[in-house]
């Protein structure tokens, strides 16, 4: 496999692995941190904070702070973030095929 191809795959895996579930949860809704945590209870609090920051840095999600007291922050997927869904759909198909073969 070409080095450039491998580097591109590594970049994709770095962005998606462990964070794809957050993107899936944000697909239809803007959510507050507590709502995301409730939908993904197995994720540790600090891990979720870190992954949300990384997704924001990668421009896959946006963070909107409402000017209210107490502070209200919502996360939503960006148009650029939506561009990853064909890949996630392919991953769904592979996962389905894999589960049938393994179980």
Rosetta constraint file for C-alpha pairs under 8 A:
AtomPair CA 1 CA 5 HARMONIC 6.72 0.50
AtomPair CA 1 CA 6 HARMONIC 6.74 0.50
AtomPair CA 2 CA 6 HARMONIC 6.28 0.50
AtomPair CA 3 CA 7 HARMONIC 6.08 0.50
AtomPair CA 4 CA 8 HARMONIC 6.17 0.50
AtomPair CA 5 CA 9 HARMONIC 6.27 0.50
AtomPair CA 6 CA 10 HARMONIC 6.11 0.50
AtomPair CA 7 CA 11 HARMONIC 6.15 0.50
AtomPair CA 8 CA 12 HARMONIC 6.33 0.50
AtomPair CA 9 CA 13 HARMONIC 6.16 0.50
AtomPair CA 10 CA 14 HARMONIC 6.03 0.50
AtomPair CA 11 CA 15 HARMONIC 6.37 0.50
AtomPair CA 12 CA 16 HARMONIC 6.06 0.50
AtomPair CA 13 CA 17 HARMONIC 5.30 0.50
AtomPair CA 15 CA 19 HARMONIC 7.08 0.50
AtomPair CA 15 CA 55 HARMONIC 7.54 0.50
AtomPair CA 15 CA 58 HARMONIC 7.77 0.50
AtomPair CA 16 CA 20 HARMONIC 5.09 0.50
AtomPair CA 19 CA 23 HARMONIC 6.64 0.50
AtomPair CA 19 CA 51 HARMONIC 6.48 0.50
AtomPair CA 19 CA 55 HARMONIC 7.72 0.50
AtomPair CA 20 CA 24 HARMONIC 6.21 0.50
AtomPair CA 20 CA 88 HARMONIC 7.51 0.50
AtomPair CA 21 CA 25 HARMONIC 6.25 0.50
AtomPair CA 22 CA 26 HARMONIC 6.30 0.50
AtomPair CA 22 CA 36 HARMONIC 7.42 0.50
AtomPair CA 23 CA 27 HARMONIC 6.10 0.50
AtomPair CA 23 CA 61 HARMONIC 7.93 0.50
AtomPair CA 23 CA 77 HARMONIC 6.83 0.50
AtomPair CA 23 CA 81 HARMONIC 7.70 0.50
AtomPair CA 25 CA 29 HARMONIC 7.37 0.50
AtomPair CA 25 CA 36 HARMONIC 7.21 0.50
AtomPair CA 25 CA 39 HARMONIC 7.55 0.50
AtomPair CA 26 CA 30 HARMONIC 5.99 0.50
AtomPair CA 26 CA 31 HARMONIC 6.78 0.50
AtomPair CA 26 CA 75 HARMONIC 7.53 0.50
AtomPair CA 26 CA 76 HARMONIC 5.74 0.50
AtomPair CA 26 CA 77 HARMONIC 5.80 0.50
AtomPair CA 27 CA 76 HARMONIC 7.77 0.50
AtomPair CA 27 CA 77 HARMONIC 6.36 0.50
AtomPair CA 27 CA 82 HARMONIC 7.61 0.50
AtomPair CA 29 CA 76 HARMONIC 6.80 0.50
AtomPair CA 30 CA 74 HARMONIC 6.05 0.50
AtomPair CA 30 CA 75 HARMONIC 5.40 0.50
AtomPair CA 30 CA 76 HARMONIC 4.48 0.50
AtomPair CA 30 CA 77 HARMONIC 7.51 0.50
AtomPair CA 31 CA 35 HARMONIC 5.83 0.50
AtomPair CA 31 CA 36 HARMONIC 6.25 0.50
AtomPair CA 31 CA 74 HARMONIC 5.24 0.50
AtomPair CA 31 CA 75 HARMONIC 5.36 0.50
AtomPair CA 31 CA 76 HARMONIC 6.64 0.50
AtomPair CA 32 CA 36 HARMONIC 6.39 0.50
AtomPair CA 32 CA 72 HARMONIC 7.52 0.50
AtomPair CA 32 CA 73 HARMONIC 5.88 0.50
AtomPair CA 32 CA 74 HARMONIC 4.46 0.50
AtomPair CA 32 CA 75 HARMONIC 6.14 0.50
AtomPair CA 33 CA 37 HARMONIC 6.17 0.50
AtomPair CA 33 CA 73 HARMONIC 7.38 0.50
AtomPair CA 33 CA 74 HARMONIC 7.03 0.50
AtomPair CA 33 CA 75 HARMONIC 7.52 0.50
AtomPair CA 34 CA 38 HARMONIC 6.07 0.50
AtomPair CA 35 CA 39 HARMONIC 6.29 0.50
AtomPair CA 36 CA 40 HARMONIC 6.18 0.50
AtomPair CA 37 CA 41 HARMONIC 5.61 0.50
AtomPair CA 37 CA 43 HARMONIC 7.18 0.50
AtomPair CA 37 CA 45 HARMONIC 7.52 0.50
AtomPair CA 37 CA 48 HARMONIC 7.58 0.50
AtomPair CA 43 CA 47 HARMONIC 6.63 0.50
AtomPair CA 43 CA 48 HARMONIC 6.41 0.50
AtomPair CA 44 CA 48 HARMONIC 6.24 0.50
AtomPair CA 45 CA 49 HARMONIC 6.41 0.50
AtomPair CA 46 CA 50 HARMONIC 6.20 0.50
AtomPair CA 47 CA 51 HARMONIC 6.06 0.50
AtomPair CA 48 CA 52 HARMONIC 6.02 0.50
AtomPair CA 49 CA 53 HARMONIC 6.32 0.50
AtomPair CA 50 CA 54 HARMONIC 6.25 0.50
AtomPair CA 51 CA 55 HARMONIC 6.06 0.50
AtomPair CA 52 CA 56 HARMONIC 6.11 0.50
AtomPair CA 52 CA 61 HARMONIC 7.84 0.50
AtomPair CA 53 CA 57 HARMONIC 6.12 0.50
AtomPair CA 54 CA 58 HARMONIC 6.12 0.50
AtomPair CA 55 CA 59 HARMONIC 6.20 0.50
AtomPair CA 55 CA 60 HARMONIC 5.33 0.50
AtomPair CA 55 CA 61 HARMONIC 5.75 0.50
AtomPair CA 56 CA 60 HARMONIC 5.88 0.50
AtomPair CA 56 CA 61 HARMONIC 4.97 0.50
AtomPair CA 56 CA 62 HARMONIC 5.74 0.50
AtomPair CA 56 CA 63 HARMONIC 7.14 0.50
AtomPair CA 59 CA 78 HARMONIC 7.07 0.50
AtomPair CA 59 CA 80 HARMONIC 6.98 0.50
AtomPair CA 59 CA 81 HARMONIC 6.95 0.50
AtomPair CA 60 CA 77 HARMONIC 6.05 0.50
AtomPair CA 60 CA 78 HARMONIC 5.48 0.50
AtomPair CA 60 CA 79 HARMONIC 7.71 0.50
AtomPair CA 60 CA 80 HARMONIC 5.85 0.50
AtomPair CA 60 CA 81 HARMONIC 3.87 0.50
AtomPair CA 60 CA 82 HARMONIC 7.60 0.50
AtomPair CA 61 CA 75 HARMONIC 6.58 0.50
AtomPair CA 61 CA 76 HARMONIC 5.44 0.50
AtomPair CA 61 CA 77 HARMONIC 4.25 0.50
AtomPair CA 61 CA 78 HARMONIC 5.06 0.50
AtomPair CA 61 CA 81 HARMONIC 6.26 0.50
AtomPair CA 62 CA 75 HARMONIC 5.63 0.50
AtomPair CA 62 CA 76 HARMONIC 5.42 0.50
AtomPair CA 62 CA 77 HARMONIC 6.22 0.50
AtomPair CA 62 CA 78 HARMONIC 6.23 0.50
AtomPair CA 63 CA 73 HARMONIC 6.76 0.50
AtomPair CA 63 CA 74 HARMONIC 5.80 0.50
AtomPair CA 63 CA 75 HARMONIC 4.67 0.50
AtomPair CA 63 CA 76 HARMONIC 6.75 0.50
AtomPair CA 64 CA 73 HARMONIC 5.54 0.50
AtomPair CA 64 CA 74 HARMONIC 5.22 0.50
AtomPair CA 64 CA 75 HARMONIC 6.32 0.50
AtomPair CA 65 CA 71 HARMONIC 7.27 0.50
AtomPair CA 65 CA 72 HARMONIC 5.92 0.50
AtomPair CA 65 CA 73 HARMONIC 4.44 0.50
AtomPair CA 65 CA 74 HARMONIC 6.56 0.50
AtomPair CA 66 CA 71 HARMONIC 6.69 0.50
AtomPair CA 66 CA 72 HARMONIC 5.31 0.50
AtomPair CA 66 CA 73 HARMONIC 6.09 0.50
AtomPair CA 66 CA 74 HARMONIC 7.97 0.50
AtomPair CA 67 CA 71 HARMONIC 6.85 0.50
AtomPair CA 67 CA 72 HARMONIC 7.45 0.50
AtomPair CA 68 CA 72 HARMONIC 6.57 0.50
AtomPair CA 77 CA 81 HARMONIC 5.66 0.50
AtomPair CA 77 CA 82 HARMONIC 6.75 0.50
AtomPair CA 78 CA 82 HARMONIC 6.34 0.50
AtomPair CA 79 CA 83 HARMONIC 6.75 0.50
AtomPair CA 80 CA 84 HARMONIC 7.65 0.50
AtomPair CA 81 CA 85 HARMONIC 7.87 0.50
AtomPair CA 84 CA 88 HARMONIC 6.49 0.50
AtomPair CA 85 CA 89 HARMONIC 6.01 0.50
AtomPair CA 86 CA 90 HARMONIC 6.30 0.50
AtomPair CA 87 CA 91 HARMONIC 6.24 0.50
AtomPair CA 88 CA 92 HARMONIC 6.15 0.50
AtomPair CA 89 CA 93 HARMONIC 6.43 0.50
AtomPair CA 90 CA 94 HARMONIC 6.26 0.50
AtomPair CA 91 CA 95 HARMONIC 5.98 0.50
AtomPair CA 92 CA 96 HARMONIC 6.13 0.50
AtomPair CA 93 CA 97 HARMONIC 6.23 0.50
AtomPair CA 94 CA 98 HARMONIC 6.01 0.50
AtomPair CA 95 CA 99 HARMONIC 6.06 0.50
AtomPair CA 96 CA 100 HARMONIC 6.40 0.50
AtomPair CA 97 CA 101 HARMONIC 6.42 0.50
AtomPair CA 98 CA 102 HARMONIC 6.06 0.50
AtomPair CA 99 CA 103 HARMONIC 5.69 0.50
